[in-house]
Amino acid sequence: MAKNEHEVKNDLFGFGDKNVAFAKYFIGTSYLNGLVSPDDNIDVNVSNVNFEPGCRNNWHIHHDGFQILLVTAGEGWYQEEGKPAQLLKPGDVVAIGVKK
């Protein structure tokens, strides 16, 4: 069993289904559970994404928006271009694309 596997698969927001729609952006298998989808009144997408052990997200840029990572279970690595990788654990928050 992977580290924290029980907590990841049984977390507050649900594990989600295989992330088929965005599979080309991942190496390995991820799971996606949409929590809030954008519509005419809400200009935000909120999702719970889970990763199988060894899965990684390909390098990408958020040109016209932001992303906030809220780590609720498990652990994994996050890295921005030109910065060292950082280990993320439950309770960590990363704001991506925020202008400083």
C-alpha positions in Angstrom: 0.0 0.0 0.0 1.3 3.5 -0.9 2.0 6.0 1.8 -1.3 7.5 3.0 -3.2 5.5 0.4 -6.3 4.9 2.6 -6.5 8.7 3.4 -6.2 9.7 -0.3 -8.8 7.2 -1.5 -11.3 8.2 1.3 -10.7 11.9 1.5 -13.3 14.5 2.2 -14.0 15.3 -1.5 -14.1 11.8 -3.0 -11.5 10.1 -5.1 -13.0 10.8 -8.5 -13.0 8.9 -11.8 -10.1 8.3 -14.1 -9.0 11.6 -15.6 -9.5 10.6 -19.2 -10.3 14.1 -20.5 -6.9 15.4 -19.4 -4.8 12.2 -19.6 -2.5 13.6 -22.2 -1.2 16.1 -19.6 -0.2 13.4 -17.2 2.4 10.6 -17.1 0.6 7.8 -15.2 -3.0 7.8 -14.0 -4.8 10.6 -12.3 -8.4 10.9 -11.0 -10.6 13.9 -11.3 -13.7 14.9 -9.2 -15.2 18.2 -10.3 -16.6 20.1 -7.4 -17.7 23.3 -9.0 -17.8 23.9 -12.8 -17.8 27.2 -14.5 -21.1 28.4 -15.8 -22.5 31.8 -16.8 -22.6 32.9 -13.2 -19.3 31.4 -11.8 -16.0 32.0 -13.5 -14.0 29.4 -11.5 -13.4 25.6 -11.7 -12.8 23.7 -8.5 -11.8 20.1 -8.7 -10.2 17.4 -6.6 -7.4 15.7 -8.4 -5.7 12.5 -7.1 -2.6 10.8 -8.5 -1.6 7.1 -8.4 1.9 6.6 -7.0 4.5 7.7 -9.6 2.0 9.8 -11.6 3.1 13.2 -12.6 1.6 16.2 -14.3 3.5 17.5 -17.3 5.1 21.0 -17.2 2.6 23.6 -18.1 1.7 27.3 -17.8 -1.4 29.1 -16.6 -1.5 32.0 -18.9 -4.8 33.7 -18.1 -5.6 32.4 -14.7 -4.5 31.0 -11.4 -4.4 27.6 -9.7 -4.5 26.9 -6.0 -3.3 23.6 -4.7 -4.8 22.5 -1.4 -3.2 19.3 -0.3 -5.8 17.3 1.7 -4.2 13.9 1.8 -1.1 12.0 0.6 2.1 13.8 -0.5 3.8 14.7 -3.7 6.2 17.1 -5.3 5.6 20.6 -6.8 8.1 22.7 -8.7 8.0 26.0 -10.5 10.4 26.8 -13.3 13.8 28.0 -11.9 12.9 27.0 -8.3 13.7 23.9 -6.3 11.1 21.2 -6.0 9.1 21.2 -2.8 7.5 18.3 -1.0 3.8 18.9 -0.4 2.0 17.3 2.5 -1.6 17.6 3.9 -2.3 21.1 5.0 0.0 22.7 2.4 -1.3 25.4 0.1 0.4 26.6 -3.1 -0.9 29.6 -5.1 0.2 29.4 -8.8 0.1 32.3 -11.2 -0.3 35.0 -8.5 1.3 38.3 -9.5 3.7 39.5 -6.9 
